[in-house]
Amino acid sequence: EIAFRHTLTQTPQKAQLIADKALLRGNISAKGLLRLANVKLTMGDATEAVTLAQRAIALGPVESRMHTVLGTSYLLLNQIEQAKVQLAKAISLAPSDPNPEMEFANMYLRKEQPEEAYAILKNLTQRFPKNIVVWMQFGELSVVLERSDAHLAFEKVLTLDPHHWAAKRSLEEIAP
């Protein structure tokens, strides 16, 4: 675990080397495996991320974010059905966490079903009214779909964080 805390300040490549050594020694926890799975995702190795997330789940205790990482990995591999199963498990384990549902929205975008993604994100803005990431994703998708609520979404972000540069830029881009 100490090695993994050290990886937070390293490049993904250095983090991978440290984590791989811990894997070889066999002294890695479920949390460590999950961190390594995230590193693998960052580096674009979704296949290895699936393997590591599955090992983390097997070691337990099972947490929502383990299934979220596994679902995200499956999404990147375009294995939609497996992604659905894992994200549904993540949602059932932590209904107060918007991340698994945001990944569901991403899944619908990958399947070229933006209306379903829009509905999920709109629902999340109502359930998590103070979550800037939810509002930004909702706003960005609203712009793509040419919805009038894009302006509202970016203004909401600015009420939560008046210095949010991406929301300011997005508002400027959609201004008449």
N, C-alpha and C positions, 0 to 999 in steps of 0.2 A: 504494500500500500504506500509506503514511503516513496518508492520509485514512481508510482502513479501521481502522487502529489507533485513530484518534481517535473513530470511531463507537462503540467499545465503551463509552464514557462518556456517550453521547448517547441521547436518546429514539429509538425506532424511526423517527419521522418525520424527525428531524434526520439520522439515519444514512442514511435513504433519499435525502435531498437530496444529501448528500455523495457517496454512491455513484452516484447518477444523473449527477452532474457528471463523475465519473470515466468512466462509461460513454460519455457524449457525447464526451469527449476521446479515447476509444478506448485509453486506457492502463490497462487493468485486467487483472489476472492471473486464472487459473483459481481461485486461492484467494480473490481479491476477489469474483469472481462467486458463488462458493459462500457467502461471507459475506452478500452481498446477497440471495441466495436464502433464506437463513435469516431475514434481516430481513423479506423479503416474507411468509414463512410466519408470522412473529410478527404481522404486520399482517393476516393472513388472506387474502393474495393468492396462493393456491396456483397459479393459472394463470401468473402472472408468475414464480413460483418454479420451475415446470417449465421455462420458457424459459431462465432463468438457469442452472439446474443442467445443462441440456442443453448450453449454451454452455461451461460450465466443463469438462464431460466432453470436449467437442470440442477445447478448448485443451490439456487434459492438463497434467501427467501424471495419469492416472486414479487416483483413490483411492476406497476403500470408502465414505467419508462422502459423496462426491458422489452415489453411487448410493443411499445411504440417504436423503439429502435429496430426490432425485428420486422415490424410492419413496414417501416420506412425502407429498410433494406430490400424487402420483397418488392416494394413499389419501384425502386431503382432497377431491379432486375425484370420489371414488367410482369411480375407474378401476382396479378391483381387479386385472385381468389385467396391466396395465402395472406396477402396484405390485409384484406378485409377481415379475415379470422383474427389475426394478431391485433389489429386496431380495435376490433370489437372487444377483445379481452382487455386491452388497455383501458378502454372507456369504462368497462364494468368494474375494473379494479380501482379506478380513480375518476369518478364522474365530475369531480370539481377541477379537473385538469383539462384545459382546452386543447392541449397539444395533440392528443390522438385524433380528436375530431378535425383539427386543422389538417392533419395528414390525410384524413378521409376526403376533405375538400381537395387536397392536392391529387388524390387518386382520381377523383372525378374530372379534374382538369386534364390529367394524363389520358383519360378515356374520352376526352373531348366532349364532356358533358358539363359545360360551365354553369348551366342553370342549377344543377344539383349542388355544385360547389358554392354558388351564390347563396342558395337557401341555407346551407350549413353555416356559412360565415355570418349571414344575417342573424340566424338563431344565436350564434355565439356572441354577437355584439349585445344581444339582449341579456344573455346569461352572465357575461363577463364584461360589464360596461366600463370597467377601468383597465382593461387589458389593451395596451397600445398595439401589440403585435396583431391581435385579432382585428382591431380597427384598421390598421394599415393594410392588412391583407384584403379585408372587405373593401376598402377604398380602392385599392389597386385593381381588384377584379371588377368593381363597379365602373372604373374608367374603361377597362377593356370591353365591357358589355354596354358601354355608353349609357349607364344608369345615372339618374339625377342625384342619387344619394351618395355619390363619390365625394362631392363637396362637403356634405355633412360629416362623412367619415373622417376626412382629413382635418376638419375643424374640431371634431371631437378629440383627435390625437393632440391637437394644439392646446385644447383646454386641459388635457392631462399633462402635457409637457410643452410649454410655450416655446421652447428652443429646439424642438424636433425639426431638424433641417430637411429630412425627406418629406415630411408632411407639408412644410412650407413650400418646397419645390413642386410637389404634386399639385398643391392649390394654385400656384402660379401657372402651371402648365394647363390646367383645365379652366382657368379664368377666361371669361368671354373677351 
